[in-house]
Amino acid sequence: MKLRKIAALGLAGITAVSLAACGGSSGSAGATAAGTTAAGTTAAAQTNTGAGAEPVTIKVSLWDYSNTAYYPIMVEAFEKSHPNIKVDIVEFSAAEYSDTIVVKMGAKEKYDVVFMKGLPEMSALIAGGHLQPLTDRITGFDMKPYGGSEKSLSLNGVVYGLPFRTDNNMIFYNKDLFDKAGVQYPEDGMTMEEYRELAKKMTSGEGAEKVYGSHVHTWPSNVYQYSRFIDEFNYLDTSTYEKLKPYYETILGMQNEDKSVQDYGELKTGNIHYSGVFYNEQVAMLQIGSWYIEMLTGNVTPQSEHYFKWGAVTLPNSKGNTYENMVGGITPCSIGAYSEHPEEAWEFLSYVCGEEGAKVIAERGIVPGWKGQSILDIFDKIPEQFPNAPEGLSKFLTPPNYIVEQPMDPNAKAINTVIEEMHSDIMTNSVSIDDGIKTAIERAKEAGAK
């Protein structure tokens, strides 16, 4: 397999999209310089490339390939089963990928397979005509293991991708800290008021010794997911923006009054990452995506400085919902519109987004898009290898309703920027919650929201 790196694009004037799916490269040691190619020989599907056929090379666009353990394993496995297809991975840095791929595809780069970090950039690529429809290809393809998440990858009735990964937002908590404080563990279906009180109880100490009851990361989704979880808020529908008010009231109360979460401004200016504060037992609870399972199993071990038992529960909400819904981002995978080898591209796409690829990433604690019984079994066996992990993690993988955090829309990126700016203004107390939401409604309508 060959790996080739490309120089980073200058992207001045282009706003990067910040998504929870950025956690997709959570296993990465750090961002690579934009652009690499990994060529691996994967096999031509036996229906397309016979044993004696000339090898075909497909180009696959990805981020952080060099720093993510499961990508090379997955490509190598594909190559082994498809010996007449070579895979050339074009690698970019995670931080710039969302904008870089839009620029690259706008220049009609001949990527055969395109991975995307989320649906806003997928929407932009579809709007530009840069992705091939897959509707005909999935005819007869078993879509049940995707649990409905694949429906979010269609626009105007046309399917443009398969889910490589899906995530579920949840509350992770440090059992040892709760035991030490003599406080009952968080429960599924908590109200926001109960969550706030629990965080207050778990806050202790001062200065460098302070332990915060919870941690609210800086993404807008770390507030709006609570409302999205019960299908209230939708960033494409401005009539739902008012639903965010009680959630902002709770989170600001925790920040400004209770001091049970760290200040948003301090997190931004200090570039404080959510992972370290939980690893180091500086917070008792953390609301983040299910990709954190992989991070915990890799970083909270008997060999690490801090080793503790951890658990997880569903998001607090006003309806007492538990496992009825799952809310999070999707990591889509598509065939590029300018692909020179679309048949081989489909072979790779259906492999990595199917059971074979799903097993590779599930064995590392990452939730795949394809979630058949074999994947559920893998997650339920995690405590056998990591005794500090909770039992029954599979219950977070297959709720009956999958709610994607950011539905596809041609104007998704512009609307998402409005939400990000509203969130920053409210969390820094620059505007009142009412004024922040009112301004966001006006600006989102101008950006194309209804």
C-alpha positions as CSV (number, residue, x, y, z in Angstrom):
1,M,0.0,0.0,0.0
2,K,1.3,3.5,-0.8
3,L,0.5,6.6,1.2
4,R,0.8,10.0,-0.4
5,K,0.5,13.4,1.3
6,I,-0.7,16.5,-0.4
7,A,0.0,20.1,0.6
8,A,-2.7,21.9,2.5
9,L,-4.9,24.2,0.6
10,G,-5.0,27.9,1.5
11,L,-8.6,28.4,2.6
12,A,-8.8,32.0,3.6
13,G,-12.3,33.3,3.5
14,I,-13.9,29.9,3.8
15,T,-15.5,29.1,7.1
16,A,-14.8,25.7,8.6
17,V,-17.7,23.7,9.8
18,S,-17.5,22.5,13.3
19,L,-19.3,19.2,13.8
20,A,-19.7,16.6,16.5
21,A,-18.7,14.2,13.9
22,C,-15.2,15.7,14.2
23,G,-15.0,13.1,16.9
24,G,-14.8,10.8,14.0
25,S,-11.0,10.9,14.1
26,S,-11.0,10.7,17.8
27,G,-8.5,7.9,17.7
28,S,-6.1,10.2,15.9
29,A,-2.9,11.3,17.6
30,G,-3.2,14.7,15.8
31,A,-4.1,16.3,12.5
32,T,-1.9,15.5,9.5
33,A,-0.9,18.1,7.0
34,A,-3.7,18.2,4.4
35,G,-3.7,15.5,1.8
36,T,-2.3,12.0,1.6
37,T,-2.7,9.1,-0.6
38,A,-2.7,5.5,0.5
39,A,-2.7,3.1,-2.3
40,G,-3.6,-0.4,-1.3
41,T,-4.6,-3.2,-3.5
42,T,-8.0,-4.2,-2.8
43,A,-9.9,-6.5,-4.8
44,A,-12.0,-6.1,-7.6
45,A,-15.3,-7.5,-6.8
46,Q,-15.4,-10.8,-8.3
47,T,-18.3,-9.7,-10.3
48,N,-16.3,-6.8,-11.8
49,T,-12.6,-7.8,-11.9
50,G,-11.7,-11.3,-12.6
51,A,-8.7,-13.0,-11.2
52,G,-6.6,-12.4,-14.4
53,A,-7.8,-8.8,-15.0
54,E,-5.5,-5.8,-14.8
55,P,-5.5,-4.1,-11.4
56,V,-7.6,-0.9,-11.2
57,T,-6.6,1.9,-8.8
58,I,-9.3,3.9,-7.1
59,K,-8.7,7.2,-5.3
60,V,-10.4,7.6,-1.9
61,S,-10.6,11.0,-0.1
62,L,-10.2,10.8,3.7
63,W,-8.8,12.7,6.7
64,D,-6.3,11.6,9.3
65,Y,-5.7,8.2,7.6
66,S,-2.1,8.0,9.0
67,N,-3.2,8.6,12.6
68,T,-6.4,6.4,12.6
69,A,-5.6,2.8,13.3
70,Y,-8.7,1.2,11.8
71,Y,-8.4,2.8,8.3
72,P,-5.3,0.8,7.2
73,I,-6.7,-2.4,8.7
74,M,-9.9,-1.9,6.8
75,V,-8.1,-1.1,3.5
76,E,-5.8,-4.1,3.9
77,A,-8.7,-6.4,4.5
78,F,-10.5,-5.1,1.4
79,E,-7.4,-5.5,-0.7
80,K,-7.0,-9.1,0.5
81,S,-10.5,-10.0,-0.6
82,H,-10.4,-7.9,-3.8
83,P,-6.8,-8.4,-5.1
84,N,-7.3,-6.6,-8.4
85,I,-8.3,-3.2,-7.0
86,K,-5.7,-0.8,-5.6
87,V,-6.8,1.9,-3.2
88,D,-5.1,5.3,-3.3
89,I,-6.0,7.2,-0.2
90,V,-5.8,11.0,-0.5
91,E,-5.4,12.2,3.0
92,F,-6.2,15.6,4.5
93,S,-6.1,17.2,8.0
94,A,-9.2,16.8,10.0
95,A,-9.4,20.5,10.8
96,E,-9.7,21.6,7.2
97,Y,-11.4,18.6,5.6
98,S,-15.0,19.9,5.5
99,D,-14.0,22.9,3.4
100,T,-11.2,21.3,1.6
101,I,-13.3,18.5,0.1
102,V,-15.9,21.0,-1.2
103,V,-13.1,23.0,-2.9
104,K,-11.4,20.0,-4.3
105,M,-14.7,18.5,-5.7
106,G,-15.6,22.0,-7.1
107,A,-12.4,21.7,-9.1
108,K,-13.7,18.3,-10.4
109,E,-11.1,16.1,-8.7
110,K,-11.4,12.5,-9.8
111,Y,-11.9,11.0,-6.4
112,D,-13.7,7.7,-6.8
113,V,-14.9,7.5,-3.2
114,V,-15.5,10.5,-1.0
115,F,-15.7,10.3,2.8
116,M,-17.4,13.3,4.5
117,K,-17.4,14.4,8.1
118,G,-21.0,15.4,8.1
119,L,-24.1,16.4,6.2
120,P,-23.6,20.1,5.7
121,E,-20.6,19.5,3.4
122,M,-22.5,16.5,1.8
123,S,-25.3,18.9,1.1
124,A,-22.9,21.3,-0.6
125,L,-21.4,18.6,-2.7
126,I,-24.8,17.4,-3.8
127,A,-25.9,21.0,-4.7
128,G,-22.7,21.3,-6.8
129,G,-23.4,18.0,-8.6
130,H,-20.2,16.5,-7.2
131,L,-21.6,13.1,-5.9
132,Q,-23.2,10.3,-7.9
133,P,-26.7,9.1,-7.0
134,L,-26.7,5.6,-5.5
135,T,-30.5,4.9,-5.7
136,D,-30.1,2.3,-8.4
137,R,-27.1,0.6,-6.8
138,I,-28.9,0.0,-3.4
139,T,-31.8,-1.8,-5.1
140,G,-31.7,-5.2,-3.5
141,F,-29.1,-4.1,-1.0
142,D,-30.1,-4.9,2.6
143,M,-30.6,-1.6,4.3
144,K,-32.1,-2.8,7.6
145,P,-28.9,-2.9,9.5
146,Y,-28.5,0.9,9.0
147,G,-31.5,1.4,11.3
148,G,-33.0,4.2,9.2
149,S,-29.9,6.4,9.3
150,E,-29.5,5.9,5.5
151,K,-32.6,7.9,5.0
152,S,-30.8,11.0,6.1
153,L,-28.4,10.6,3.1
154,S,-31.0,11.3,0.5
155,L,-32.1,14.6,-1.0
156,N,-35.3,15.0,-3.0
157,G,-35.8,11.3,-3.0
158,V,-32.3,10.5,-4.3
159,V,-29.8,8.5,-2.2
160,Y,-26.2,9.8,-2.4
161,G,-24.3,7.8,0.2
162,L,-24.1,5.1,2.8
163,P,-23.5,5.7,6.5
164,F,-19.9,4.7,7.4
165,R,-20.3,5.7,11.0
166,T,-23.2,6.9,13.1
167,D,-23.0,8.4,16.6
168,N,-25.3,8.7,19.6
169,N,-24.9,11.5,22.0
170,M,-25.0,10.5,25.7
171,I,-23.9,11.4,29.1
172,F,-20.7,9.7,30.2
173,Y,-19.9,9.7,34.0
174,N,-17.1,8.7,36.3
175,K,-18.4,6.1,38.7
176,D,-15.5,6.4,41.1
177,L,-16.1,10.1,41.6
178,F,-19.7,9.5,42.3
179,D,-18.9,6.7,44.7
180,K,-16.4,8.9,46.5
181,A,-19.0,11.6,46.9
182,G,-21.7,9.2,48.0
183,V,-24.0,10.5,45.2
184,Q,-26.3,8.3,43.2
185,Y,-25.3,7.7,39.6
186,P,-27.0,9.6,36.7
187,E,-30.1,7.8,35.4
188,D,-31.6,7.4,31.9
189,G,-34.4,9.9,31.3
190,M,-33.3,12.6,33.7
191,T,-34.9,16.0,33.4
192,M,-32.6,19.0,32.8
193,E,-33.3,20.2,36.3
194,E,-32.2,16.8,37.8
195,Y,-29.1,16.9,35.6
196,R,-28.3,20.4,36.9
197,E,-28.8,19.4,40.5
198,L,-26.6,16.4,40.1
199,A,-23.8,18.5,38.6
200,K,-24.1,20.9,41.5
201,K,-23.7,18.0,44.0
202,M,-20.7,16.7,42.2
203,T,-18.8,20.0,42.1
204,S,-16.1,20.4,44.7
205,G,-12.8,22.0,45.4
206,E,-11.2,25.2,44.3
207,G,-8.5,26.3,41.7
208,A,-6.4,23.5,40.2
209,E,-8.0,21.0,42.6
210,K,-11.6,21.8,41.5
211,V,-13.8,19.0,40.1
212,Y,-16.6,20.2,38.0
213,G,-19.9,18.3,38.1
214,S,-20.2,18.2,34.3
215,H,-18.5,19.5,31.2
216,V,-20.2,21.3,28.4
217,H,-17.9,21.4,25.3
218,T,-17.9,24.4,23.0
219,W,-19.9,23.0,20.1
220,P,-23.5,24.3,19.6
221,S,-24.6,20.7,19.6
222,N,-23.6,20.4,23.3
223,V,-26.7,22.5,24.0
224,Y,-29.1,21.8,21.1
225,Q,-28.7,18.0,21.2
226,Y,-30.9,17.9,24.3
227,S,-33.8,19.4,22.4
228,R,-32.9,17.6,19.2
229,F,-33.0,14.3,21.1
230,I,-36.7,14.6,21.6
231,D,-37.2,15.9,18.1
232,E,-38.0,19.5,19.1
233,F,-35.2,21.6,17.5
234,N,-34.4,21.5,13.8
235,Y,-31.9,24.0,12.6
236,L,-33.6,24.1,9.2
237,D,-36.9,25.2,10.8
238,T,-36.8,28.6,12.6
239,S,-40.1,28.0,14.2
240,T,-38.3,25.5,16.5
241,Y,-35.5,27.8,17.6
242,E,-37.5,29.0,20.7
243,K,-37.4,25.4,21.9
244,L,-33.7,26.0,22.7
245,K,-34.5,28.6,25.4
246,P,-35.0,26.3,28.4
247,Y,-31.8,24.4,27.6
248,Y,-29.7,27.5,27.3
249,E,-31.2,28.7,30.6
250,T,-30.1,25.5,32.3
251,I,-26.6,25.4,30.8
252,L,-26.0,29.1,31.5
253,G,-27.3,28.6,35.1
254,M,-24.8,25.8,35.5
255,Q,-22.0,28.1,34.1
256,N,-22.8,31.5,35.6
257,E,-24.6,30.6,38.9
258,D,-23.6,27.1,40.0
259,K,-20.1,27.2,38.6
260,S,-20.6,23.4,38.0
261,V,-19.3,23.6,34.5
262,Q,-16.3,25.4,33.2
263,D,-16.8,28.8,31.5
264,Y,-17.3,28.7,27.8
265,G,-14.9,31.6,27.2
266,E,-12.2,29.9,29.2
267,L,-12.6,26.7,27.2
268,K,-12.4,28.6,23.9
269,T,-9.4,30.7,24.8
270,G,-7.6,27.9,26.5
271,N,-8.4,25.5,23.7
272,I,-9.4,23.0,26.3
273,H,-10.4,19.6,24.9
274,Y,-13.3,17.6,26.4
275,S,-11.3,14.4,26.4
276,G,-8.5,15.4,28.8
277,V,-10.7,16.9,31.6
278,F,-12.6,13.6,31.8
279,Y,-9.5,11.4,31.6
280,N,-7.9,13.4,34.4
281,E,-11.0,13.2,36.6
282,Q,-11.5,16.9,36.6
283,V,-15.2,16.5,35.7
284,A,-17.8,14.0,36.9
285,M,-20.0,14.0,33.8
286,L,-19.6,14.7,30.1
287,Q,-22.1,15.0,27.3
288,I,-20.5,13.8,24.1
289,G,-20.9,11.4,21.2
290,S,-20.5,7.6,21.3
291,W,-17.1,7.9,19.6
292,Y,-15.9,8.6,23.2
293,I,-16.2,4.9,23.9
294,E,-13.2,4.2,21.8
295,M,-11.3,7.1,23.4
296,L,-12.0,5.8,27.0
297,T,-11.0,2.2,26.3
298,G,-7.8,3.5,24.7
299,N,-6.9,6.1,27.4
300,V,-8.4,5.1,30.7
301,T,-6.5,1.9,31.3
302,P,-4.6,0.3,34.2
303,Q,-1.4,1.7,32.7
304,S,-2.7,5.3,32.6
305,E,-2.3,7.9,35.4
306,H,-6.0,7.9,36.1
307,Y,-7.9,4.6,36.0
308,F,-11.6,4.5,36.9
309,K,-14.9,2.8,36.2
310,W,-17.2,4.7,33.9
311,G,-20.8,4.5,32.8
312,A,-23.2,6.1,30.3
313,V,-26.9,7.2,30.3
314,T,-29.2,8.8,27.8
315,L,-29.5,12.5,27.4
316,P,-31.6,14.5,29.9
317,N,-34.7,15.9,28.4
318,S,-38.1,17.3,29.2
319,K,-40.1,14.2,28.2
320,G,-38.3,11.6,30.2
321,N,-37.3,9.7,27.0
322,T,-34.6,7.1,27.3
323,Y,-34.0,4.6,24.4
324,E,-36.8,5.7,22.1
325,N,-34.4,7.9,20.1
326,M,-30.8,8.2,19.1
327,V,-29.4,11.5,18.1
328,G,-26.0,12.2,16.5
329,G,-24.0,12.8,13.4
330,I,-23.4,10.5,10.4
331,T,-20.1,10.0,8.6
332,P,-21.3,9.5,5.0
333,C,-19.4,7.8,2.2
334,S,-20.2,8.4,-1.5
335,I,-19.0,7.9,-5.0
336,G,-17.5,11.1,-6.6
337,A,-19.3,12.4,-9.7
338,Y,-16.0,12.4,-11.6
339,S,-15.0,8.9,-10.7
340,E,-13.2,7.0,-13.5
341,H,-14.0,3.7,-11.8
342,P,-17.5,3.8,-10.4
343,E,-18.0,0.1,-10.3
344,E,-14.9,-0.5,-8.3
345,A,-15.7,2.5,-6.1
346,W,-19.1,0.8,-5.3
347,E,-17.3,-2.4,-4.3
348,F,-15.1,-0.4,-1.9
349,L,-18.0,1.7,-0.6
350,S,-20.3,-1.3,0.0
351,Y,-17.5,-3.1,1.8
352,V,-16.4,-0.5,4.2
353,C,-20.0,0.6,4.9
354,G,-21.1,-3.0,5.2
355,E,-20.6,-5.8,7.8
356,E,-16.9,-6.3,7.0
357,G,-15.9,-2.6,7.5
358,A,-18.3,-2.3,10.5
359,K,-16.6,-5.1,12.3
360,V,-13.2,-3.5,11.9
361,I,-14.3,-0.2,13.5
362,A,-16.6,-1.8,16.1
363,E,-13.8,-3.8,17.5
364,R,-12.1,-0.5,18.3
365,G,-15.2,0.9,20.0
366,I,-16.4,3.1,17.1
367,V,-20.1,2.8,16.2
368,P,-20.5,1.9,12.6
369,G,-23.4,2.8,10.3
370,W,-24.1,-0.9,9.7
371,K,-25.3,-2.4,13.0
372,G,-26.3,-6.0,12.6
373,Q,-26.3,-8.5,15.5
374,S,-22.5,-9.2,15.1
375,I,-21.8,-5.5,15.9
376,L,-24.1,-5.5,18.9
377,D,-22.3,-8.5,20.2
378,I,-18.9,-6.8,19.8
379,F,-20.1,-3.8,22.0
380,D,-21.6,-6.0,24.6
381,K,-18.3,-7.9,25.0
382,I,-16.3,-4.7,25.6
383,P,-16.3,-5.2,29.4
384,E,-14.6,-8.5,28.9
385,Q,-11.5,-6.7,27.7
386,F,-12.0,-3.5,29.6
387,P,-13.5,-4.3,33.0
388,N,-14.0,-0.6,33.9
389,A,-16.5,-0.2,31.0
390,P,-20.2,-0.7,31.6
391,E,-22.3,-3.6,30.6
392,G,-24.9,-3.5,27.8
393,L,-23.5,-0.7,25.6
394,S,-25.4,-2.2,22.6
395,K,-28.6,-0.6,23.9
396,F,-27.2,2.8,22.8
397,L,-26.8,1.6,19.2
398,T,-30.2,0.6,18.0
399,P,-33.0,2.8,19.3
400,P,-36.1,2.7,17.0
401,N,-35.7,6.3,15.9
402,Y,-32.5,7.8,14.5
403,I,-32.5,11.5,14.6
404,V,-29.6,13.1,12.6
405,E,-28.3,16.2,14.3
406,Q,-28.0,18.2,11.1
407,P,-30.4,17.2,8.3
408,M,-29.3,17.7,4.7
409,D,-30.2,20.9,2.9
410,P,-28.6,22.9,0.1
411,N,-28.2,25.8,2.6
412,A,-27.0,23.7,5.5
413,K,-23.5,25.2,5.8
414,A,-24.8,28.8,5.8
415,I,-27.5,28.0,8.4
416,N,-25.0,26.1,10.5
417,T,-22.8,29.2,10.7
418,V,-25.7,31.2,12.0
419,I,-26.3,28.6,14.8
420,E,-22.6,28.6,15.7
421,E,-22.5,32.4,16.0
422,M,-25.8,32.4,18.0
423,H,-24.3,29.8,20.4
424,S,-21.1,31.8,20.9
425,D,-22.9,35.0,21.6
426,I,-25.3,33.4,24.1
427,M,-22.6,31.4,25.9
428,T,-20.3,34.4,26.3
429,N,-23.2,36.4,27.7
430,S,-22.8,38.9,24.9
431,V,-26.5,38.8,24.2
432,S,-29.6,37.6,26.1
433,I,-31.0,34.2,25.2
434,D,-34.1,35.8,23.8
435,D,-32.1,38.3,21.7
436,G,-29.7,35.6,20.5
437,I,-32.5,33.4,19.3
438,K,-34.4,36.3,17.7
439,T,-31.3,37.3,15.7
440,A,-30.6,33.7,14.7
441,I,-34.2,33.3,13.4
442,E,-33.8,36.4,11.2
443,R,-30.4,35.4,9.9
444,A,-31.2,31.8,9.4
445,K,-34.2,32.8,7.2
446,E,-31.9,34.9,5.1
447,A,-29.6,31.9,4.8
448,G,-32.4,29.7,3.5
449,A,-34.0,28.2,6.6
450,K,-37.8,28.1,6.6
